[in-house]
Amino acid sequence: MQASLNQFAAADAALIAISVDSVEQNRKLATDLKLTFPLLSDPELKTIDAYGVRHRGGNNGRDIARPATFIIDREGIIRWRNLAENVRLRPRPEQILQELARIP
C-alpha cells in the first residue's frame, strides 16, 4: 500500500489503517516498515466493532480486527468493502484503485 500512496492521492483517496495495537506498537511498525500513512490505535475496539470486524480470540485469545478494507466516501457511506478470511489474502492496491474508479 505504501508504494501506491501517490496513486491513491491521485484518485482523491486517503489510506488509513486501524488496529487494536497501542500507539507505541503502531509507531514502531510504521517506523520499521517506513509507512507514511496513519496507523490508528483502537485498543477498546470501538471503531472495529462499529464496522463489524471484530475477530474474537484471534490473537492468542485476544480479540483483534478481522482483516478488512473499506472505501468510505466523503459522506461516510461505505461504497465497497473486502472482508478477508486470511490475513495474507488482502486486496492489492490495483483492485482498490479499480473500485475507487467505479465510484461516481
Chimera marker file (.cmm) of the C-alpha trace (Angstrom):
<marker_set name="trace">
<marker id="1" x="0.000" y="0.000" z="0.000" r="1" g="1" b="0" radius="0.5"/>
<marker id="2" x="2.814" y="2.377" z="0.861" r="1" g="1" b="0" radius="0.5"/>
<marker id="3" x="4.227" y="2.104" z="-2.659" r="1" g="1" b="0" radius="0.5"/>
<marker id="4" x="0.827" y="3.082" z="-4.104" r="1" g="1" b="0" radius="0.5"/>
<marker id="5" x="0.173" y="6.185" z="-1.972" r="1" g="1" b="0" radius="0.5"/>
<marker id="6" x="0.669" y="8.547" z="-4.924" r="1" g="1" b="0" radius="0.5"/>
<marker id="7" x="-1.918" y="6.607" z="-6.933" r="1" g="1" b="0" radius="0.5"/>
<marker id="8" x="-4.380" y="6.785" z="-4.044" r="1" g="1" b="0" radius="0.5"/>
<marker id="9" x="-3.783" y="10.536" z="-3.747" r="1" g="1" b="0" radius="0.5"/>
<marker id="10" x="-4.351" y="10.936" z="-7.500" r="1" g="1" b="0" radius="0.5"/>
<marker id="11" x="-7.693" y="9.152" z="-7.014" r="1" g="1" b="0" radius="0.5"/>
<marker id="12" x="-8.505" y="11.666" z="-4.242" r="1" g="1" b="0" radius="0.5"/>
<marker id="13" x="-8.336" y="8.900" z="-1.645" r="1" g="1" b="0" radius="0.5"/>
<marker id="14" x="-6.559" y="8.628" z="1.684" r="1" g="1" b="0" radius="0.5"/>
<marker id="15" x="-5.247" y="5.448" z="3.233" r="1" g="1" b="0" radius="0.5"/>
<marker id="16" x="-5.713" y="4.841" z="6.968" r="1" g="1" b="0" radius="0.5"/>
<marker id="17" x="-5.064" y="1.650" z="8.937" r="1" g="1" b="0" radius="0.5"/>
<marker id="18" x="-6.717" y="0.774" z="12.243" r="1" g="1" b="0" radius="0.5"/>
<marker id="19" x="-5.684" y="-1.944" z="14.672" r="1" g="1" b="0" radius="0.5"/>
<marker id="20" x="-6.100" y="-2.932" z="18.314" r="1" g="1" b="0" radius="0.5"/>
<marker id="21" x="-2.401" y="-2.302" z="18.826" r="1" g="1" b="0" radius="0.5"/>
<marker id="22" x="-1.199" y="0.527" z="21.036" r="1" g="1" b="0" radius="0.5"/>
<marker id="23" x="0.038" y="3.846" z="19.730" r="1" g="1" b="0" radius="0.5"/>
<marker id="24" x="3.573" y="2.748" z="20.620" r="1" g="1" b="0" radius="0.5"/>
<marker id="25" x="3.253" y="-0.550" z="18.741" r="1" g="1" b="0" radius="0.5"/>
<marker id="26" x="1.844" y="1.231" z="15.689" r="1" g="1" b="0" radius="0.5"/>
<marker id="27" x="4.591" y="3.857" z="15.817" r="1" g="1" b="0" radius="0.5"/>
<marker id="28" x="7.241" y="1.110" z="15.870" r="1" g="1" b="0" radius="0.5"/>
<marker id="29" x="5.564" y="-0.734" z="13.000" r="1" g="1" b="0" radius="0.5"/>
<marker id="30" x="5.333" y="2.459" z="10.938" r="1" g="1" b="0" radius="0.5"/>
<marker id="31" x="8.997" y="3.207" z="11.597" r="1" g="1" b="0" radius="0.5"/>
<marker id="32" x="10.142" y="-0.342" z="10.870" r="1" g="1" b="0" radius="0.5"/>
<marker id="33" x="8.166" y="-0.526" z="7.602" r="1" g="1" b="0" radius="0.5"/>
<marker id="34" x="8.713" y="3.155" z="6.689" r="1" g="1" b="0" radius="0.5"/>
<marker id="35" x="4.978" y="3.764" z="6.467" r="1" g="1" b="0" radius="0.5"/>
<marker id="36" x="3.808" y="7.338" z="5.978" r="1" g="1" b="0" radius="0.5"/>
<marker id="37" x="0.043" y="6.819" z="6.164" r="1" g="1" b="0" radius="0.5"/>
<marker id="38" x="-1.727" y="6.948" z="9.548" r="1" g="1" b="0" radius="0.5"/>
<marker id="39" x="-1.878" y="3.826" z="11.713" r="1" g="1" b="0" radius="0.5"/>
<marker id="40" x="-4.634" y="4.430" z="14.239" r="1" g="1" b="0" radius="0.5"/>
<marker id="41" x="-4.952" y="2.600" z="17.549" r="1" g="1" b="0" radius="0.5"/>
<marker id="42" x="-8.294" y="1.184" z="18.671" r="1" g="1" b="0" radius="0.5"/>
<marker id="43" x="-7.435" y="-0.906" z="21.749" r="1" g="1" b="0" radius="0.5"/>
<marker id="44" x="-11.019" y="-0.681" z="23.023" r="1" g="1" b="0" radius="0.5"/>
<marker id="45" x="-12.292" y="-1.935" z="19.618" r="1" g="1" b="0" radius="0.5"/>
<marker id="46" x="-14.862" y="0.853" z="19.300" r="1" g="1" b="0" radius="0.5"/>
<marker id="47" x="-14.261" y="1.559" z="15.613" r="1" g="1" b="0" radius="0.5"/>
<marker id="48" x="-13.587" y="-2.100" z="14.901" r="1" g="1" b="0" radius="0.5"/>
<marker id="49" x="-16.973" y="-3.002" z="16.431" r="1" g="1" b="0" radius="0.5"/>
<marker id="50" x="-18.720" y="-0.138" z="14.614" r="1" g="1" b="0" radius="0.5"/>
<marker id="51" x="-17.646" y="-1.716" z="11.319" r="1" g="1" b="0" radius="0.5"/>
<marker id="52" x="-18.410" y="-5.258" z="12.482" r="1" g="1" b="0" radius="0.5"/>
<marker id="53" x="-14.913" y="-6.636" z="12.007" r="1" g="1" b="0" radius="0.5"/>
<marker id="54" x="-14.042" y="-7.942" z="15.486" r="1" g="1" b="0" radius="0.5"/>
<marker id="55" x="-12.342" y="-11.331" z="15.389" r="1" g="1" b="0" radius="0.5"/>
<marker id="56" x="-12.924" y="-12.846" z="18.808" r="1" g="1" b="0" radius="0.5"/>
<marker id="57" x="-9.958" y="-14.681" z="20.244" r="1" g="1" b="0" radius="0.5"/>
<marker id="58" x="-7.997" y="-14.029" z="17.081" r="1" g="1" b="0" radius="0.5"/>
<marker id="59" x="-4.591" y="-13.447" z="18.642" r="1" g="1" b="0" radius="0.5"/>
<marker id="60" x="-3.774" y="-15.897" z="21.425" r="1" g="1" b="0" radius="0.5"/>
<marker id="61" x="-7.267" y="-15.449" z="22.820" r="1" g="1" b="0" radius="0.5"/>
<marker id="62" x="-7.190" y="-11.665" z="22.418" r="1" g="1" b="0" radius="0.5"/>
<marker id="63" x="-9.819" y="-10.006" z="20.228" r="1" g="1" b="0" radius="0.5"/>
<marker id="64" x="-8.388" y="-8.269" z="17.174" r="1" g="1" b="0" radius="0.5"/>
<marker id="65" x="-9.667" y="-6.707" z="13.974" r="1" g="1" b="0" radius="0.5"/>
<marker id="66" x="-10.536" y="-9.050" z="11.140" r="1" g="1" b="0" radius="0.5"/>
<marker id="67" x="-8.565" y="-8.082" z="8.021" r="1" g="1" b="0" radius="0.5"/>
<marker id="68" x="-10.857" y="-5.700" z="6.169" r="1" g="1" b="0" radius="0.5"/>
<marker id="69" x="-10.650" y="-2.936" z="3.589" r="1" g="1" b="0" radius="0.5"/>
<marker id="70" x="-13.301" y="-0.241" z="3.226" r="1" g="1" b="0" radius="0.5"/>
<marker id="71" x="-13.837" y="2.556" z="0.748" r="1" g="1" b="0" radius="0.5"/>
<marker id="72" x="-15.833" y="5.252" z="2.505" r="1" g="1" b="0" radius="0.5"/>
<marker id="73" x="-16.978" y="8.344" z="0.624" r="1" g="1" b="0" radius="0.5"/>
<marker id="74" x="-16.951" y="11.910" z="1.920" r="1" g="1" b="0" radius="0.5"/>
<marker id="75" x="-20.476" y="11.487" z="3.306" r="1" g="1" b="0" radius="0.5"/>
<marker id="76" x="-19.409" y="8.473" z="5.355" r="1" g="1" b="0" radius="0.5"/>
<marker id="77" x="-21.140" y="5.909" z="3.142" r="1" g="1" b="0" radius="0.5"/>
<marker id="78" x="-19.357" y="2.592" z="2.665" r="1" g="1" b="0" radius="0.5"/>
<marker id="79" x="-19.031" y="2.204" z="-1.115" r="1" g="1" b="0" radius="0.5"/>
<marker id="80" x="-17.021" y="-1.017" z="-1.139" r="1" g="1" b="0" radius="0.5"/>
<marker id="81" x="-15.587" y="-3.474" z="1.351" r="1" g="1" b="0" radius="0.5"/>
<marker id="82" x="-13.443" y="-6.544" z="1.364" r="1" g="1" b="0" radius="0.5"/>
<marker id="83" x="-13.514" y="-8.877" z="4.364" r="1" g="1" b="0" radius="0.5"/>
<marker id="84" x="-10.573" y="-11.233" z="4.207" r="1" g="1" b="0" radius="0.5"/>
<marker id="85" x="-10.759" y="-14.743" z="5.617" r="1" g="1" b="0" radius="0.5"/>
<marker id="86" x="-6.978" y="-14.975" z="5.597" r="1" g="1" b="0" radius="0.5"/>
<marker id="87" x="-4.632" y="-12.218" z="6.750" r="1" g="1" b="0" radius="0.5"/>
<marker id="88" x="-2.373" y="-12.959" z="3.777" r="1" g="1" b="0" radius="0.5"/>
<marker id="89" x="-5.157" y="-12.638" z="1.188" r="1" g="1" b="0" radius="0.5"/>
<marker id="90" x="-5.931" y="-8.948" z="1.133" r="1" g="1" b="0" radius="0.5"/>
<marker id="91" x="-6.863" y="-6.853" z="-1.877" r="1" g="1" b="0" radius="0.5"/>
<marker id="92" x="-3.989" y="-5.498" z="-3.923" r="1" g="1" b="0" radius="0.5"/>
<marker id="93" x="-3.708" y="-1.739" z="-4.392" r="1" g="1" b="0" radius="0.5"/>
<marker id="94" x="-4.690" y="-2.178" z="-8.039" r="1" g="1" b="0" radius="0.5"/>
<marker id="95" x="-8.005" y="-3.763" z="-7.038" r="1" g="1" b="0" radius="0.5"/>
<marker id="96" x="-8.765" y="-0.966" z="-4.582" r="1" g="1" b="0" radius="0.5"/>
<marker id="97" x="-7.909" y="1.665" z="-7.213" r="1" g="1" b="0" radius="0.5"/>
<marker id="98" x="-10.276" y="-0.062" z="-9.679" r="1" g="1" b="0" radius="0.5"/>
<marker id="99" x="-13.056" y="0.069" z="-7.098" r="1" g="1" b="0" radius="0.5"/>
<marker id="100" x="-12.308" y="3.746" z="-6.420" r="1" g="1" b="0" radius="0.5"/>
<marker id="101" x="-12.623" y="4.475" z="-10.138" r="1" g="1" b="0" radius="0.5"/>
<marker id="102" x="-16.141" y="2.973" z="-10.162" r="1" g="1" b="0" radius="0.5"/>
<marker id="103" x="-17.449" y="5.425" z="-7.574" r="1" g="1" b="0" radius="0.5"/>
<marker id="104" x="-19.185" y="8.431" z="-9.134" r="1" g="1" b="0" radius="0.5"/>
<link id1="1" id2="2" r="1" g="1" b="0" radius="0.2"/>
<link id1="2" id2="3" r="1" g="1" b="0" radius="0.2"/>
<link id1="3" id2="4" r="1" g="1" b="0" radius="0.2"/>
<link id1="4" id2="5" r="1" g="1" b="0" radius="0.2"/>
<link id1="5" id2="6" r="1" g="1" b="0" radius="0.2"/>
<link id1="6" id2="7" r="1" g="1" b="0" radius="0.2"/>
<link id1="7" id2="8" r="1" g="1" b="0" radius="0.2"/>
<link id1="8" id2="9" r="1" g="1" b="0" radius="0.2"/>
<link id1="9" id2="10" r="1" g="1" b="0" radius="0.2"/>
<link id1="10" id2="11" r="1" g="1" b="0" radius="0.2"/>
<link id1="11" id2="12" r="1" g="1" b="0" radius="0.2"/>
<link id1="12" id2="13" r="1" g="1" b="0" radius="0.2"/>
<link id1="13" id2="14" r="1" g="1" b="0" radius="0.2"/>
<link id1="14" id2="15" r="1" g="1" b="0" radius="0.2"/>
<link id1="15" id2="16" r="1" g="1" b="0" radius="0.2"/>
<link id1="16" id2="17" r="1" g="1" b="0" radius="0.2"/>
<link id1="17" id2="18" r="1" g="1" b="0" radius="0.2"/>
<link id1="18" id2="19" r="1" g="1" b="0" radius="0.2"/>
<link id1="19" id2="20" r="1" g="1" b="0" radius="0.2"/>
<link id1="20" id2="21" r="1" g="1" b="0" radius="0.2"/>
<link id1="21" id2="22" r="1" g="1" b="0" radius="0.2"/>
<link id1="22" id2="23" r="1" g="1" b="0" radius="0.2"/>
<link id1="23" id2="24" r="1" g="1" b="0" radius="0.2"/>
<link id1="24" id2="25" r="1" g="1" b="0" radius="0.2"/>
<link id1="25" id2="26" r="1" g="1" b="0" radius="0.2"/>
<link id1="26" id2="27" r="1" g="1" b="0" radius="0.2"/>
<link id1="27" id2="28" r="1" g="1" b="0" radius="0.2"/>
<link id1="28" id2="29" r="1" g="1" b="0" radius="0.2"/>
<link id1="29" id2="30" r="1" g="1" b="0" radius="0.2"/>
<link id1="30" id2="31" r="1" g="1" b="0" radius="0.2"/>
<link id1="31" id2="32" r="1" g="1" b="0" radius="0.2"/>
<link id1="32" id2="33" r="1" g="1" b="0" radius="0.2"/>
<link id1="33" id2="34" r="1" g="1" b="0" radius="0.2"/>
<link id1="34" id2="35" r="1" g="1" b="0" radius="0.2"/>
<link id1="35" id2="36" r="1" g="1" b="0" radius="0.2"/>
<link id1="36" id2="37" r="1" g="1" b="0" radius="0.2"/>
<link id1="37" id2="38" r="1" g="1" b="0" radius="0.2"/>
<link id1="38" id2="39" r="1" g="1" b="0" radius="0.2"/>
<link id1="39" id2="40" r="1" g="1" b="0" radius="0.2"/>
<link id1="40" id2="41" r="1" g="1" b="0" radius="0.2"/>
<link id1="41" id2="42" r="1" g="1" b="0" radius="0.2"/>
<link id1="42" id2="43" r="1" g="1" b="0" radius="0.2"/>
<link id1="43" id2="44" r="1" g="1" b="0" radius="0.2"/>
<link id1="44" id2="45" r="1" g="1" b="0" radius="0.2"/>
<link id1="45" id2="46" r="1" g="1" b="0" radius="0.2"/>
<link id1="46" id2="47" r="1" g="1" b="0" radius="0.2"/>
<link id1="47" id2="48" r="1" g="1" b="0" radius="0.2"/>
<link id1="48" id2="49" r="1" g="1" b="0" radius="0.2"/>
<link id1="49" id2="50" r="1" g="1" b="0" radius="0.2"/>
<link id1="50" id2="51" r="1" g="1" b="0" radius="0.2"/>
<link id1="51" id2="52" r="1" g="1" b="0" radius="0.2"/>
<link id1="52" id2="53" r="1" g="1" b="0" radius="0.2"/>
<link id1="53" id2="54" r="1" g="1" b="0" radius="0.2"/>
<link id1="54" id2="55" r="1" g="1" b="0" radius="0.2"/>
<link id1="55" id2="56" r="1" g="1" b="0" radius="0.2"/>
<link id1="56" id2="57" r="1" g="1" b="0" radius="0.2"/>
<link id1="57" id2="58" r="1" g="1" b="0" radius="0.2"/>
<link id1="58" id2="59" r="1" g="1" b="0" radius="0.2"/>
<link id1="59" id2="60" r="1" g="1" b="0" radius="0.2"/>
<link id1="60" id2="61" r="1" g="1" b="0" radius="0.2"/>
<link id1="61" id2="62" r="1" g="1" b="0" radius="0.2"/>
<link id1="62" id2="63" r="1" g="1" b="0" radius="0.2"/>
<link id1="63" id2="64" r="1" g="1" b="0" radius="0.2"/>
<link id1="64" id2="65" r="1" g="1" b="0" radius="0.2"/>
<link id1="65" id2="66" r="1" g="1" b="0" radius="0.2"/>
<link id1="66" id2="67" r="1" g="1" b="0" radius="0.2"/>
<link id1="67" id2="68" r="1" g="1" b="0" radius="0.2"/>
<link id1="68" id2="69" r="1" g="1" b="0" radius="0.2"/>
<link id1="69" id2="70" r="1" g="1" b="0" radius="0.2"/>
<link id1="70" id2="71" r="1" g="1" b="0" radius="0.2"/>
<link id1="71" id2="72" r="1" g="1" b="0" radius="0.2"/>
<link id1="72" id2="73" r="1" g="1" b="0" radius="0.2"/>
<link id1="73" id2="74" r="1" g="1" b="0" radius="0.2"/>
<link id1="74" id2="75" r="1" g="1" b="0" radius="0.2"/>
<link id1="75" id2="76" r="1" g="1" b="0" radius="0.2"/>
<link id1="76" id2="77" r="1" g="1" b="0" radius="0.2"/>
<link id1="77" id2="78" r="1" g="1" b="0" radius="0.2"/>
<link id1="78" id2="79" r="1" g="1" b="0" radius="0.2"/>
<link id1="79" id2="80" r="1" g="1" b="0" radius="0.2"/>
<link id1="80" id2="81" r="1" g="1" b="0" radius="0.2"/>
<link id1="81" id2="82" r="1" g="1" b="0" radius="0.2"/>
<link id1="82" id2="83" r="1" g="1" b="0" radius="0.2"/>
<link id1="83" id2="84" r="1" g="1" b="0" radius="0.2"/>
<link id1="84" id2="85" r="1" g="1" b="0" radius="0.2"/>
<link id1="85" id2="86" r="1" g="1" b="0" radius="0.2"/>
<link id1="86" id2="87" r="1" g="1" b="0" radius="0.2"/>
<link id1="87" id2="88" r="1" g="1" b="0" radius="0.2"/>
<link id1="88" id2="89" r="1" g="1" b="0" radius="0.2"/>
<link id1="89" id2="90" r="1" g="1" b="0" radius="0.2"/>
<link id1="90" id2="91" r="1" g="1" b="0" radius="0.2"/>
<link id1="91" id2="92" r="1" g="1" b="0" radius="0.2"/>
<link id1="92" id2="93" r="1" g="1" b="0" radius="0.2"/>
<link id1="93" id2="94" r="1" g="1" b="0" radius="0.2"/>
<link id1="94" id2="95" r="1" g="1" b="0" radius="0.2"/>
<link id1="95" id2="96" r="1" g="1" b="0" radius="0.2"/>
<link id1="96" id2="97" r="1" g="1" b="0" radius="0.2"/>
<link id1="97" id2="98" r="1" g="1" b="0" radius="0.2"/>
<link id1="98" id2="99" r="1" g="1" b="0" radius="0.2"/>
<link id1="99" id2="100" r="1" g="1" b="0" radius="0.2"/>
<link id1="100" id2="101" r="1" g="1" b="0" radius="0.2"/>
<link id1="101" id2="102" r="1" g="1" b="0" radius="0.2"/>
<link id1="102" id2="103" r="1" g="1" b="0" radius="0.2"/>
<link id1="103" id2="104" r="1" g="1" b="0" radius="0.2"/>
</marker_set>
